[in-house]
Amino acid sequence: MELKELVLNKKSFDAPDRTHALEGRLTESLELGDLELTRVTMQPGWRWSKDARDLEDTETCERLHVGYQLSGRHHVRMADGSEIDVGPGDFYVAPPGHDDWTVGDEPSVFISIAHKECDSPLCRDLLGQ
């Protein structure tokens, strides 16, 4: 279904279309037409370079993250040394070439949106692939 074919519809994270779990990280995705909305929950202590690097076999996360932070906090550091803290209410972009980790002792929860037909490596994390 293409975007122009969308009809009035709704879904809930109470019944996600897909879930993907790593140690300390959960993604739950909803699909409406070609759009996919993903809720990501990173537990305290979760860090990409510690918990996902070996699975990805790269020095930094090479995926694009576009998100809206719901609760908790996380920190993003680019390979060039630039960095941001992300907290509730923040809308952010983390380009490829970064590390990120949960800050504090509560889970970091954010929402990402993507086009589900995106087959670029930059989109795969948003799609839970």
C-alpha positions as a Markdown table, in Angstrom:
| # | Residue | x | y | z |
|---|---|---|---|---|
| 1 | Met | 0.0 | 0.0 | 0.0 |
| 2 | Glu | 1.4 | 3.4 | -1.0 |
| 3 | Leu | 1.0 | 6.6 | 1.1 |
| 4 | Lys | -1.6 | 7.8 | -1.4 |
| 5 | Glu | -3.7 | 4.7 | -0.7 |
| 6 | Leu | -3.8 | 5.2 | 3.0 |
| 7 | Val | -7.3 | 5.1 | 4.6 |
| 8 | Leu | -8.4 | 6.1 | 8.1 |
| 9 | Asn | -6.9 | 3.6 | 10.5 |
| 10 | Lys | -5.2 | 3.3 | 13.9 |
| 11 | Lys | -2.9 | 0.9 | 15.7 |
| 12 | Ser | -1.5 | 0.7 | 19.2 |
| 13 | Phe | 1.7 | -0.3 | 20.8 |
| 14 | Asp | -0.4 | -2.6 | 23.0 |
| 15 | Ala | -0.4 | -4.9 | 20.0 |
| 16 | Pro | 2.7 | -4.2 | 17.9 |
| 17 | Asp | 3.1 | -5.7 | 14.4 |
| 18 | Arg | 6.7 | -6.7 | 15.2 |
| 19 | Thr | 9.1 | -6.7 | 18.2 |
| 20 | His | 12.8 | -7.2 | 18.3 |
| 21 | Ala | 14.8 | -7.7 | 21.5 |
| 22 | Leu | 18.5 | -7.4 | 22.2 |
| 23 | Glu | 19.9 | -7.7 | 25.7 |
| 24 | Gly | 18.7 | -4.4 | 27.3 |
| 25 | Arg | 17.0 | -3.0 | 24.3 |
| 26 | Leu | 13.5 | -3.6 | 22.8 |
| 27 | Thr | 11.9 | -2.3 | 19.6 |
| 28 | Glu | 8.2 | -2.5 | 18.9 |
| 29 | Ser | 6.9 | -1.5 | 15.5 |
| 30 | Leu | 3.6 | -0.5 | 14.0 |
| 31 | Glu | 2.9 | -0.4 | 10.3 |
| 32 | Leu | 0.3 | 1.7 | 8.5 |
| 33 | Gly | 0.7 | 1.5 | 4.7 |
| 34 | Asp | 4.3 | 2.3 | 3.9 |
| 35 | Leu | 5.0 | 4.0 | 7.2 |
| 36 | Glu | 6.5 | 2.3 | 10.2 |
| 37 | Leu | 6.5 | 3.8 | 13.7 |
| 38 | Thr | 8.9 | 2.2 | 16.2 |
| 39 | Arg | 9.1 | 2.5 | 20.0 |
| 40 | Val | 12.6 | 1.9 | 21.3 |
| 41 | Thr | 13.3 | 1.1 | 24.9 |
| 42 | Met | 16.9 | 1.1 | 26.1 |
| 43 | Gln | 17.5 | -0.1 | 29.7 |
| 44 | Pro | 19.8 | 1.6 | 32.1 |
| 45 | Gly | 23.4 | 0.7 | 31.3 |
| 46 | Trp | 22.7 | -0.1 | 27.6 |
| 47 | Arg | 25.4 | 1.2 | 25.3 |
| 48 | Trp | 25.7 | 0.6 | 21.5 |
| 49 | Ser | 29.5 | 0.2 | 21.7 |
| 50 | Lys | 29.2 | -2.4 | 24.5 |
| 51 | Asp | 26.0 | -4.2 | 23.6 |
| 52 | Ala | 25.6 | -4.0 | 19.8 |
| 53 | Arg | 29.0 | -3.4 | 18.2 |
| 54 | Asp | 29.9 | -7.1 | 18.0 |
| 55 | Leu | 26.6 | -7.9 | 16.3 |
| 56 | Glu | 27.0 | -5.1 | 13.8 |
| 57 | Asp | 30.8 | -5.6 | 13.2 |
| 58 | Thr | 31.5 | -1.9 | 12.9 |
| 59 | Glu | 33.3 | 0.6 | 15.2 |
| 60 | Thr | 30.2 | 2.9 | 15.3 |
| 61 | Cys | 26.5 | 2.6 | 14.6 |
| 62 | Glu | 26.2 | 3.2 | 10.9 |
| 63 | Arg | 22.4 | 3.7 | 11.0 |
| 64 | Leu | 20.3 | 6.8 | 10.9 |
| 65 | His | 18.1 | 7.5 | 13.9 |
| 66 | Val | 15.3 | 10.1 | 13.7 |
| 67 | Gly | 13.5 | 10.2 | 17.0 |
| 68 | Tyr | 11.2 | 11.9 | 19.5 |
| 69 | Gln | 12.2 | 11.2 | 23.1 |
| 70 | Leu | 9.2 | 10.1 | 25.3 |
| 71 | Ser | 11.0 | 9.5 | 28.7 |
| 72 | Gly | 14.4 | 8.9 | 30.2 |
| 73 | Arg | 17.6 | 10.2 | 28.7 |
| 74 | His | 20.3 | 9.1 | 26.4 |
| 75 | His | 23.6 | 10.5 | 25.1 |
| 76 | Val | 24.8 | 10.4 | 21.5 |
| 77 | Arg | 28.5 | 10.9 | 20.5 |
| 78 | Met | 29.5 | 11.1 | 16.9 |
| 79 | Ala | 32.9 | 9.7 | 15.7 |
| 80 | Asp | 34.0 | 13.3 | 15.2 |
| 81 | Gly | 33.5 | 14.0 | 18.9 |
| 82 | Ser | 30.3 | 16.1 | 18.6 |
| 83 | Glu | 27.7 | 15.0 | 21.1 |
| 84 | Ile | 24.2 | 15.7 | 22.4 |
| 85 | Asp | 22.1 | 14.7 | 25.4 |
| 86 | Val | 18.5 | 13.7 | 24.5 |
| 87 | Gly | 15.7 | 14.1 | 27.0 |
| 88 | Pro | 11.9 | 14.0 | 27.1 |
| 89 | Gly | 10.3 | 16.2 | 24.4 |
| 90 | Asp | 13.4 | 16.4 | 22.2 |
| 91 | Phe | 13.2 | 15.7 | 18.5 |
| 92 | Tyr | 16.6 | 14.6 | 17.2 |
| 93 | Val | 18.6 | 13.1 | 14.3 |
| 94 | Ala | 21.7 | 10.9 | 15.0 |
| 95 | Pro | 23.5 | 10.3 | 11.6 |
| 96 | Pro | 25.5 | 7.2 | 10.9 |
| 97 | Gly | 28.9 | 7.1 | 12.7 |
| 98 | His | 27.8 | 7.4 | 16.4 |
| 99 | Asp | 27.7 | 5.7 | 19.7 |
| 100 | Asp | 24.8 | 6.1 | 22.1 |
| 101 | Trp | 23.9 | 5.1 | 25.6 |
| 102 | Thr | 21.3 | 5.4 | 28.3 |
| 103 | Val | 22.0 | 8.1 | 30.9 |
| 104 | Gly | 20.8 | 7.7 | 34.5 |
| 105 | Asp | 18.8 | 4.9 | 36.1 |
| 106 | Glu | 15.6 | 4.9 | 34.1 |
| 107 | Pro | 15.0 | 3.4 | 30.7 |
| 108 | Ser | 15.4 | 5.7 | 27.6 |
| 109 | Val | 12.2 | 5.5 | 25.5 |
| 110 | Phe | 11.8 | 7.1 | 22.1 |
| 111 | Ile | 9.8 | 6.9 | 18.9 |
| 112 | Ser | 11.2 | 6.7 | 15.4 |
| 113 | Ile | 9.4 | 6.9 | 12.1 |
| 114 | Ala | 10.5 | 5.5 | 8.8 |
| 115 | His | 9.3 | 4.4 | 5.4 |
| 116 | Lys | 9.1 | 0.6 | 5.7 |
| 117 | Glu | 10.4 | 0.0 | 2.1 |
| 118 | Cys | 13.7 | 1.7 | 3.0 |
| 119 | Asp | 16.3 | -0.9 | 2.2 |
| 120 | Ser | 19.3 | 1.3 | 3.0 |
| 121 | Pro | 21.4 | 0.3 | 5.9 |
| 122 | Leu | 20.7 | 3.8 | 7.3 |
| 123 | Cys | 17.0 | 2.8 | 7.8 |
| 124 | Arg | 17.3 | -0.8 | 9.1 |
| 125 | Asp | 17.5 | 0.1 | 12.8 |
| 126 | Leu | 14.4 | 2.2 | 12.5 |
| 127 | Leu | 12.6 | -0.8 | 11.0 |
| 128 | Gly | 13.9 | -3.3 | 13.5 |
| 129 | Gln | 15.7 | -5.3 | 10.9 |
